Amino acid sequence: MTQPPLLSIVVPAYNVQKYLLECLDSLSKDFDADCELLLVNDGSTDSTREIASAFMHRHTAMGMRLVDIPHGGVSSARNAGVRESRGEYIWMVDADDVVIPGALATVLAMLRRHRVDGYCFDLIFWEENGESDNWTESRLPPLTVMKDIPDVLRQSFIDGAMYPCRHVFRKAVYERIATPWFPIGRVYEDNSTIPRLIRACESYFYQPVPVVRYRQRPGSIIRQRTRRICIQRSRCMRPVRAMVLEPDNSVARNAFDQFAWENASHALSQSLEVEATRICALQLVIRRHLLRTLIGSPWALVQREWARGKQARAAELVGLLCVPRLMYLVRRAIARL
C-alpha cells in the first residue's frame, strides 16, 4: 500500500486562467515525494481546467490530481479538497497567489521537525503592479511549540489575519470540527473557519517567515462593494461566538469582540461605496449584526479602543451605535410630514 503523503496542497480554482500557471509553477520548485497537489476546479468556464490538465501531464512526477466539481464557490472547492486529500496535513493555497521560493521546503521541514497540530506562517500582500511592503506578522511567540490553545486563539483574534494560505493543519483537526468546514455561499468565510480549526488543535507553532505572496487584484470578491458583501463581513464572526462563550475560552473574549468590531468597521467603510440612498439602512443592518455578535458591552469596547490609543476607531463605534438609529428616526419622522 502506498504511503500517504505528509502534506496535501489544496488549490481551489475558478476562472483563474490569467494566474493559475504562475501559482502551479511556484509550487513545483520545491515539490517532493512527501507532497500531493490537489487542484479543485470549481466549474470554471474559461481555460482554467485546460491549463491545469496540461500542467499535470507535463509534471507527472508531482502526482497532481485534478478534481472537478459544479460551481459552488471557494468554500465548496475547499471542502471538496479536504474530503479528497490524503495527506496528514493540509495547506490551502489560492490559485491566484504565488508560493515564495523555498517556502514549501520550509513548510515541510517544520512539519517533519515539530509534528504539531497547527502551524502559522507569514504572508506578503502583493498588488497587481508589484509587491507591497505589507506583511502579516503575528504576536504569537515564534519558534515555540504552544499548548495553551485558548491563548493562541486570543492572540490570533488580535492579529486578525485569518488567511488559510498562512495556516497548515492536520487533517485530523478538520475532522474534529463540524462540517461544512468552510461555510457555503459566504464571503469572509475564513474568519469563522480558522478560529474553529485553531481551537481544535492540541499544539501550535508559529514560524515567522513569509510563505505566500497574497495577490490583491481588482475584481476579487473582497474588492467588490455590494450590500451583500458588507452584511456578510459584519456578521462573519457570529458562527464563532458560541465557541468563544465556552468557559475554557474566556481569555479570548475581549480579543474576539475587537476582531468582530474590526470586521464591522471595514463593512462600514465599504458601505460608503454602496448606493447613497441605501447607506443608512445598510449601516443599521451592520449595527444589528455587530450587537448580536459581541459578547461584552459595546461601550466597554469603546473604552478599550480609546485606551489602546485608537480614538478614531472609538469615535467610529460610538457613531455606529448612536447615529444610524438617529438618522433612521429622523427620516421616518420626515416621511410622515
C-alpha positions as CSV (number, residue, x, y, z in Angstrom):
1,M,0.0,0.0,0.0
2,T,1.3,3.4,-1.0
3,Q,2.5,5.6,2.0
4,P,0.1,8.6,2.3
5,P,1.8,12.0,1.7
6,L,2.8,14.2,4.6
7,L,1.2,17.3,3.0
8,S,-1.7,17.8,0.8
9,I,-1.7,21.2,-1.0
10,V,-5.2,22.1,-2.0
11,V,-5.7,24.7,-4.7
12,P,-9.3,25.8,-5.3
13,A,-9.6,27.3,-8.8
14,Y,-12.4,29.2,-10.6
15,N,-11.8,31.2,-13.8
16,V,-8.2,32.0,-13.0
17,Q,-6.6,31.3,-16.4
18,K,-4.6,34.5,-16.1
19,Y,-2.9,33.4,-12.8
20,L,-3.0,29.7,-12.4
21,L,0.2,28.7,-14.3
22,E,2.3,31.1,-12.2
23,C,0.8,29.6,-9.0
24,L,1.4,26.0,-10.1
25,D,4.9,26.7,-11.3
26,S,5.8,28.3,-7.9
27,L,4.6,25.1,-6.2
28,S,6.7,22.8,-8.4
29,K,10.0,24.4,-7.4
30,D,10.4,22.5,-4.0
31,F,7.9,19.7,-4.6
32,D,9.0,16.3,-3.3
33,A,7.5,12.9,-2.6
34,D,6.1,13.9,0.7
35,C,3.6,16.2,-1.0
36,E,0.4,15.8,-3.1
37,L,-1.0,18.6,-5.2
38,L,-4.8,18.6,-5.4
39,L,-6.4,21.2,-7.8
40,V,-10.2,21.6,-7.4
41,N,-11.7,23.0,-10.5
42,D,-14.9,24.8,-9.3
43,G,-16.8,24.6,-12.5
44,S,-14.6,27.1,-14.4
45,T,-15.9,28.5,-17.7
46,D,-12.6,29.8,-19.0
47,S,-9.4,27.8,-19.7
48,T,-8.6,27.1,-16.1
49,R,-9.2,23.3,-16.4
50,E,-7.2,23.0,-19.6
51,I,-4.2,24.9,-18.1
52,A,-4.3,22.6,-15.0
53,S,-4.6,19.4,-17.1
54,A,-1.7,20.4,-19.4
55,F,0.4,21.2,-16.3
56,M,-0.5,17.9,-14.7
57,H,0.7,16.0,-17.8
58,R,3.9,17.9,-18.0
59,H,4.7,17.3,-14.4
60,T,3.7,13.6,-13.9
61,A,6.3,13.1,-11.2
62,M,4.3,15.5,-8.9
63,G,1.3,13.1,-8.9
64,M,-1.1,16.0,-9.2
65,R,-4.8,15.3,-9.0
66,L,-7.5,17.3,-10.7
67,V,-10.9,17.2,-9.1
68,D,-13.9,18.7,-11.0
69,I,-17.0,19.9,-9.1
70,P,-20.0,22.0,-10.1
71,H,-19.5,25.7,-9.4
72,G,-20.3,26.4,-5.8
73,G,-17.8,29.0,-4.7
74,V,-14.5,28.8,-3.0
75,S,-15.9,27.2,0.2
76,S,-17.3,24.3,-1.8
77,A,-14.0,23.9,-3.5
78,R,-12.0,23.9,-0.3
79,N,-14.4,21.5,1.4
80,A,-14.0,19.1,-1.6
81,G,-10.2,19.5,-1.3
82,V,-10.3,18.5,2.4
83,R,-12.5,15.5,1.6
84,E,-10.3,14.3,-1.3
85,S,-7.0,14.9,0.5
86,R,-4.8,12.0,1.5
87,G,-2.1,13.9,3.4
88,E,-1.5,14.0,7.1
89,Y,-1.5,17.8,6.8
90,I,-3.5,20.2,4.6
91,W,-2.3,23.6,3.2
92,M,-4.7,25.8,1.3
93,V,-3.2,27.9,-1.5
94,D,-5.3,30.2,-3.6
95,A,-4.9,29.8,-7.4
96,D,-4.0,33.5,-7.9
97,D,-1.3,33.5,-5.3
98,V,2.4,32.7,-5.6
99,V,4.4,30.5,-3.2
100,I,7.7,32.2,-2.4
101,P,10.8,30.2,-3.5
102,G,12.0,27.9,-0.7
103,A,8.7,28.3,1.2
104,L,7.4,24.8,0.5
105,A,10.7,23.3,1.7
106,T,10.4,25.4,4.9
107,V,6.8,24.2,5.5
108,L,7.9,20.6,5.0
109,A,10.8,21.0,7.3
110,M,8.6,22.4,10.1
111,L,6.1,19.5,9.7
112,R,8.8,16.9,9.9
113,R,10.5,18.5,12.9
114,H,7.7,19.6,15.2
115,R,4.7,17.3,14.4
116,V,2.2,19.7,16.0
117,D,-1.5,20.1,15.0
118,G,-1.4,23.6,13.5
119,Y,1.2,25.9,12.0
120,C,1.1,29.6,11.2
121,F,3.4,31.4,8.8
122,D,3.5,35.0,7.4
123,L,2.5,36.2,4.0
124,I,3.2,39.2,1.8
125,F,0.3,41.3,0.3
126,W,1.1,41.6,-3.3
127,E,-0.5,44.3,-5.5
128,E,-1.0,43.7,-9.2
129,N,1.5,46.4,-10.0
130,G,4.2,45.0,-7.8
131,E,5.0,43.7,-4.3
132,S,3.9,45.8,-1.4
133,D,5.7,46.1,2.0
134,N,2.6,45.0,3.9
135,W,3.4,41.7,5.7
136,T,1.4,39.8,8.2
137,E,3.3,39.4,11.4
138,S,1.9,37.6,14.4
139,R,2.1,38.5,18.1
140,L,2.4,34.8,18.9
141,P,5.7,33.7,20.4
142,P,7.9,32.5,17.4
143,L,9.6,29.1,17.1
144,T,7.8,27.7,20.2
145,V,5.5,24.8,20.5
146,M,2.4,26.3,22.1
147,K,-0.2,24.2,24.0
148,D,-2.2,27.0,25.7
149,I,-4.7,27.0,22.8
150,P,-7.2,29.5,24.3
151,D,-4.3,32.0,24.5
152,V,-3.3,31.2,20.9
153,L,-6.9,31.9,19.9
154,R,-6.8,35.2,21.7
155,Q,-3.6,36.2,20.0
156,S,-5.0,35.1,16.7
157,F,-8.0,37.4,17.1
158,I,-5.7,40.3,17.9
159,D,-3.6,39.5,14.8
160,G,-6.8,39.3,12.7
161,A,-5.1,37.6,9.7
162,M,-7.3,34.5,9.3
163,Y,-6.0,33.6,5.8
164,P,-6.0,29.9,5.0
165,C,-2.8,30.2,3.0
166,R,-0.8,31.1,6.1
167,H,-2.0,28.1,8.1
168,V,-1.3,24.4,7.9
169,F,-3.5,22.0,9.9
170,R,-3.6,18.2,10.4
171,K,-6.4,16.7,8.5
172,A,-7.4,15.2,11.9
173,V,-8.0,18.7,13.1
174,Y,-10.6,19.3,10.3
175,E,-12.3,16.1,11.4
176,R,-12.7,17.4,15.0
177,I,-14.9,20.4,13.9
178,A,-18.4,20.4,12.5
179,T,-19.0,20.4,8.7
180,P,-19.1,22.1,6.4
181,W,-15.6,23.2,7.3
182,F,-15.9,26.4,5.2
183,P,-19.5,27.9,5.2
184,I,-21.1,27.5,1.7
185,G,-22.1,30.7,-0.2
186,R,-20.4,33.1,2.2
187,V,-17.6,35.6,1.8
188,Y,-15.1,36.2,4.6
189,E,-15.7,32.6,5.5
190,D,-12.1,32.2,6.6
191,N,-12.8,34.4,9.7
192,S,-15.2,31.8,11.1
193,T,-13.3,28.6,10.0
194,I,-9.7,29.4,11.0
195,P,-10.6,30.1,14.7
196,R,-12.5,26.8,14.9
197,L,-9.5,25.0,13.5
198,I,-7.1,26.7,15.9
199,R,-9.3,25.8,18.9
200,A,-9.4,22.2,17.8
201,C,-5.6,21.9,17.9
202,E,-3.8,20.5,20.8
203,S,-0.5,22.1,19.8
204,Y,0.5,25.0,17.6
205,F,3.7,26.6,16.1
206,Y,4.4,30.0,14.6
207,Q,7.3,30.3,12.1
208,P,7.9,34.0,11.3
209,V,8.7,33.6,7.6
210,P,6.5,34.6,4.6
211,V,5.4,31.6,2.5
212,V,3.0,33.2,0.1
213,R,2.6,36.3,-2.0
214,Y,-1.1,37.0,-1.5
215,R,-2.3,38.7,-4.6
216,Q,-4.6,41.8,-4.2
217,R,-6.4,42.1,-7.6
218,P,-9.3,44.1,-8.9
219,G,-12.4,42.0,-9.4
220,S,-11.8,39.7,-6.5
221,I,-14.7,39.1,-4.2
222,I,-13.3,41.1,-1.3
223,R,-12.6,44.1,-3.6
224,Q,-16.3,44.3,-4.5
225,R,-18.6,46.8,-2.8
226,T,-22.1,45.4,-2.6
227,R,-24.8,45.3,0.1
228,R,-24.4,41.5,0.4
229,I,-20.7,41.7,1.0
230,C,-21.0,44.4,3.6
231,I,-23.6,42.5,5.5
232,Q,-21.7,39.2,5.3
233,R,-18.5,40.8,6.6
234,S,-20.3,42.4,9.5
235,R,-21.7,39.0,10.6
236,C,-18.9,36.7,9.7
237,M,-17.8,36.2,13.3
238,R,-21.3,35.1,14.6
239,P,-20.7,31.4,14.0
240,V,-17.7,31.5,16.3
241,R,-19.5,33.3,19.2
242,A,-20.8,30.1,20.9
243,M,-17.3,28.6,20.9
244,V,-15.8,31.7,22.5
245,L,-18.5,31.7,25.1
246,E,-17.3,28.3,26.4
247,P,-15.6,28.7,29.8
248,D,-12.2,27.4,28.6
249,N,-12.1,30.2,26.1
250,S,-12.9,33.2,28.3
251,V,-9.4,34.6,27.9
252,A,-10.2,35.2,24.2
253,R,-13.5,37.1,24.6
254,N,-12.2,40.7,24.6
255,A,-10.0,39.9,21.6
256,F,-13.0,38.3,19.8
257,D,-15.1,41.4,20.3
258,Q,-12.2,43.5,19.0
259,F,-11.9,41.4,15.9
260,A,-15.7,41.4,15.3
261,W,-15.6,45.2,15.5
262,E,-12.7,45.4,13.1
263,N,-14.8,43.4,10.5
264,A,-17.8,45.6,11.2
265,S,-15.6,48.7,10.8
266,H,-14.4,47.5,7.4
267,A,-18.0,46.8,6.4
268,L,-18.9,50.4,7.3
269,S,-16.1,51.7,5.1
270,Q,-17.3,49.5,2.3
271,S,-20.9,50.7,2.8
272,L,-19.9,54.2,1.8
273,E,-19.4,52.9,-1.7
274,V,-22.9,51.4,-2.0
275,E,-25.8,53.4,-3.4
276,A,-26.2,56.5,-1.4
277,T,-29.9,56.2,-0.7
278,R,-29.3,52.8,0.9
279,I,-26.4,53.7,3.2
280,C,-28.4,54.5,6.3
281,A,-30.4,51.3,6.1
282,L,-27.3,49.2,5.4
283,Q,-25.5,50.7,8.4
284,L,-28.4,49.8,10.6
285,V,-28.1,46.2,9.5
286,I,-24.3,46.3,10.2
287,R,-25.0,47.7,13.6
288,R,-27.6,45.0,14.4
289,H,-25.2,42.2,13.3
290,L,-22.4,43.7,15.4
291,L,-24.5,43.9,18.5
292,R,-25.7,40.3,18.0
293,T,-22.0,39.2,17.7
294,L,-20.4,41.0,20.6
295,I,-20.0,39.1,23.9
296,G,-19.3,42.1,26.1
297,S,-20.8,45.5,26.3
298,P,-20.2,47.7,23.1
299,W,-19.4,50.6,25.4
300,A,-16.7,48.6,27.1
301,L,-15.3,48.0,23.7
302,V,-15.3,51.8,23.1
303,Q,-13.3,52.3,26.3
304,R,-10.8,49.6,25.3
305,E,-10.3,51.2,21.9
306,W,-9.8,54.6,23.5
307,A,-7.3,53.1,26.0
308,R,-5.4,51.5,23.1
309,G,-4.9,54.9,21.5
310,K,-7.5,54.2,18.8
311,Q,-9.5,57.3,19.4
312,A,-10.8,57.5,15.8
313,R,-11.9,53.8,16.0
314,A,-13.7,54.5,19.3
315,A,-15.5,57.5,17.8
316,E,-16.5,55.5,14.8
317,L,-18.0,52.8,17.1
318,V,-19.9,55.5,19.1
319,G,-21.2,56.8,15.8
320,L,-22.3,53.4,14.7
321,L,-24.1,52.7,18.0
322,C,-25.9,56.1,18.0
323,V,-26.1,57.9,14.7
324,P,-27.6,55.4,12.3
325,R,-30.6,54.9,14.6
326,L,-31.0,58.6,15.0
327,M,-30.8,59.1,11.2
328,Y,-33.4,56.4,10.7
329,L,-35.8,58.0,13.2
330,V,-35.3,61.4,11.6
331,R,-36.0,60.1,8.1
332,R,-39.2,58.3,9.3
333,A,-40.4,61.5,11.0
334,I,-39.8,63.5,7.8
335,A,-41.6,60.9,5.8
336,R,-44.7,61.3,8.0
337,L,-44.9,65.1,7.5
